Amino acid sequence: MQHFRYVVLSQGDRWKIIRGHRRFSESYADKSQAMCSAIAFAEKDGGAGRKSEVVVRHEDGRFMTEWMFSSRSSGGSLQ
C-alpha cells in the first residue's frame, strides 16, 4: 500500500505543504489554513485506498503527526 505524508511547515511568515519532494505552490497565512488544505489532500488519497497522514514541523524541528487516514479506519481522525 502506498503511504503519502503531507508535511506542513512554516517558511518565514507563511505556511507551506510538502509531499515527498513536491512542494505545493500555494502558501497559507496561518497554520490552520495549511492544515485544512493538507487534510483535504490526504482525505482524497485515503478515499483512493492509500494510507495518508499530515505531519507538522514545529519551530524546534520536531515533527508531529496531526492527522491520519488508513483504509482500515472508517475515516480520518485528529489527534
N, C-alpha and C positions, 0 to 999 in steps of 0.2 A: 504494500500500500504506500502510495506517495504521501509525504508529510511536508506541508508548507508552513513555514514560520514567518510571520509578519512582525518586523521589529519597528517599534515606534520610538523615535529618538529626537532630542532637541538639537537644533543647529542654529546657534545664535538665538534670535527671538522667535523663531518659527519651529514647527514640529513637522517631521517627515516620516514616511513609511518606506521600509526596505524589505523586499522578499528575495532571499538568496543574494545574488549580485545585482539585482534590479532595483533601482531607486525610482519610486513613483514621482512623477513630475510635480504633482500637487504638493503645496506646503500649507500648513494649517496654523492659525493664530494661537491655538492652545492645545494642550494635551488631550482634552476630552473630545475635541473635533477629530483629531488624528486617530484616537482610539475607536470612535464610532465608525470611521471610514475603514480602518483596518479590520474591525469585526465584520463589517459588511462584506469585504473581500473574502475573509476567512469563512463566513457562512456560505458563500457561493461555492467555495471549494468543498466544504463539508456536505453541501447538498449534492455534489457530484461524486460523493463517496470517498473523499480524501480526508485524511486527518489534517487538521489545521490548528494553529494556535497564534495568539497575539502576545508578544513579549514587549515590555517597556525597558529601555535602557535608562537608568536613573543617572543623575548627575555624578554620583560617586562611582559610576562604572558598573554597578550591579545590574544584572538582568533579572526581571521577574515576570513569570507567566501570569497574565491578567485574564486571559480568556482561552478556552479550548473547545474544539469540536472533534468528536470521534464518531465513526459510523455505528459504534456500539451504544452510543448515548442517543437519547431522543432529541437532542439539540445542544446548543451551546450553553455555557454557563460562565457567569462572572465569578471570580474567586476573590 
